[in-house]
Amino acid sequence: MNPEEPQESQEPDFTPFGQYSPREASKLLERFEKAGIAFQAEPMNAGRPGGRGPTTTILIRVDPARSSEANRIHCDLFGDGLPNYDSSFFREGHNG
């Protein structure tokens, strides 16, 4: 490899962005794609040996050069805090 060649073809080093439920990750990743933000998404399975079982969360990493834009998209979708599965579980019919 010639050291004078531009390194633009290399993928960026992705930085951890957060863990999301599959439903929330789907919304977020759709917006990242529309905005052209490079990301990686890794399904995390239930704690069974060999990684078998249902996907419980999606670990998302983003291009660090676009992380501020990714944060704005996150805030547009979910507000200031990360989605919280436990609190959304009781959202309907919860009286406070």
C-alpha positions as CSV (number, residue, x, y, z in Angstrom):
1,M,0.0,0.0,0.0
2,N,1.3,3.4,-0.9
3,P,1.5,5.7,2.1
4,E,0.7,8.7,-0.1
5,E,-2.7,7.2,-1.1
6,P,-5.7,9.0,0.4
7,Q,-7.3,7.1,3.2
8,E,-10.8,8.2,2.5
9,S,-11.9,4.7,1.5
10,Q,-11.4,3.5,5.1
11,E,-14.4,3.2,7.3
12,P,-14.4,5.7,10.2
13,D,-13.8,4.5,13.8
14,F,-17.3,4.3,15.1
15,T,-18.0,5.6,18.6
16,P,-20.6,4.0,20.9
17,F,-23.9,5.9,20.8
18,G,-26.3,3.8,22.9
19,Q,-28.4,0.7,23.3
20,Y,-32.0,0.7,22.1
21,S,-34.9,-1.6,21.9
22,P,-35.3,-3.0,18.4
23,R,-38.3,-0.8,17.8
24,E,-36.6,2.4,18.9
25,A,-33.4,1.5,17.1
26,S,-35.4,1.0,13.9
27,K,-36.7,4.6,14.1
28,L,-33.3,6.0,14.9
29,L,-31.4,4.1,12.2
30,E,-34.0,5.1,9.5
31,R,-33.3,8.8,10.4
32,F,-29.5,8.2,10.3
33,E,-29.8,6.7,6.9
34,K,-31.8,9.7,5.6
35,A,-29.2,12.0,7.0
36,G,-26.3,10.1,5.6
37,I,-24.8,9.3,9.0
38,A,-22.6,6.3,9.0
39,F,-23.4,3.8,11.8
40,Q,-23.0,0.3,13.0
41,A,-25.8,-1.7,14.6
42,E,-25.2,-4.8,16.6
43,P,-28.1,-7.0,17.9
44,M,-27.6,-8.0,21.5
45,N,-29.3,-11.3,22.3
46,A,-30.8,-12.5,25.5
47,G,-28.3,-14.1,27.9
48,R,-28.2,-17.5,26.4
49,P,-25.1,-19.5,25.6
50,G,-24.0,-19.0,22.0
51,G,-25.9,-15.8,21.6
52,R,-29.1,-17.6,20.8
53,G,-32.4,-16.1,21.7
54,P,-34.5,-13.0,20.9
55,T,-32.8,-9.7,20.2
56,T,-33.4,-7.6,23.3
57,T,-31.4,-4.5,22.4
58,I,-29.4,-3.0,19.5
59,L,-26.0,-1.5,20.2
60,I,-25.5,1.5,18.0
61,R,-22.2,3.2,17.1
62,V,-21.9,6.3,14.9
63,D,-19.3,8.1,12.9
64,P,-17.8,10.5,15.6
65,A,-17.6,13.3,13.0
66,R,-21.4,13.2,12.8
67,S,-22.2,12.5,16.5
68,S,-23.6,16.0,17.2
69,E,-26.0,15.6,14.3
70,A,-26.9,12.1,15.6
71,N,-27.6,13.5,19.0
72,R,-30.0,16.1,17.5
73,I,-31.8,13.3,15.7
74,H,-32.0,11.3,18.9
75,C,-33.5,14.4,20.7
76,D,-36.0,15.0,17.9
77,L,-37.2,11.4,18.3
78,F,-36.9,10.7,22.0
79,G,-36.3,14.0,23.9
80,D,-33.3,14.5,26.1
81,G,-33.1,11.1,27.7
82,L,-32.4,7.7,26.3
83,P,-35.5,5.5,25.6
84,N,-36.2,3.5,28.7
85,Y,-37.9,0.2,28.1
86,D,-38.9,-0.2,31.8
87,S,-40.8,3.1,31.9
88,S,-42.4,2.7,28.5
89,F,-43.6,-0.7,29.5
90,F,-46.0,0.9,32.0
91,R,-46.8,4.0,29.9
92,E,-50.4,2.9,29.1
93,G,-52.8,2.9,32.0
94,H,-50.2,4.2,34.5
95,N,-51.7,6.8,36.8
96,G,-48.5,8.5,37.9
